[in-house]
Amino acid sequence: MSDKTWDALVATPLPEVRRRAAVVDGLVGAAPVTVPGARRLAWNDGGGQSAVWYFAEDGRVLLLTFDHESELNLYAEDDFALQESFYEGVPEPLVALVRDRPENYESLNLTDPGTGRTIHYAGGVFWYDGARWHVADGVAEYCREEDLELFGESGFDYCLGVYRFGEDFTPEALSALRDANGRYADEQEREADLSALRDAFAAHE
């Protein structure tokens, strides 16, 4: 399994992964949340795509990605068992972070009609065991069975683009990207945004 974004994430020390997640969470106003045993940080593009990180107190991490336009979007399938199967291979204490939890903007719930239990929707499920990253066995197996390209269909590449793993992650780098995407009407607006970016980064130094 090879993917540029995946390889870059794997090569990034965990403290730096968490720093980038915290900065991006602040930039999108996702509001970090403390859940029992972990800290939740997130990103969304306002259009249905999201990345959600759960940094557990024991040093492990659960990462969920979601792309509403992908083949791995189970929202319309209403199949609790299939969604739950995507988490196979992930240690239960990490899965417990998304079981029977309130919905939020980035993570809606799918409900088991028989028991009423819930689990968060996710197209991509990834986890860190304290030493290395893994793709959840369940979602990897489903992609093999359905002949789906995991990193693309899970939204992994798109949803993690903002974190710039393997690239410079500075206020100046993000400002340059925004400038290239036509975000600024003029130089004054660009300078004001760069100042705000610097403040956001400074909060997580």
Secondary structure, 3 states (H helix, E strand, C coil): CCCHHHHHHHCCCHHHHHHHHHHHHHHHCCCCEEECCEEEEEEECCCCEEEEEEEECCCCEEEEEEECCCCCCCCCCCCHHHHHHCCCCCCHHHHHHHECCCCCCCCCEEECCCCCCEEECCCEEEEECCCCEEECHHHHHHHHHHCCCHHHHCCHHHHCHHHCCCCCCCHHHHHHHHHHCCCCCCHHHHHHHHHHHHHHHHCCC
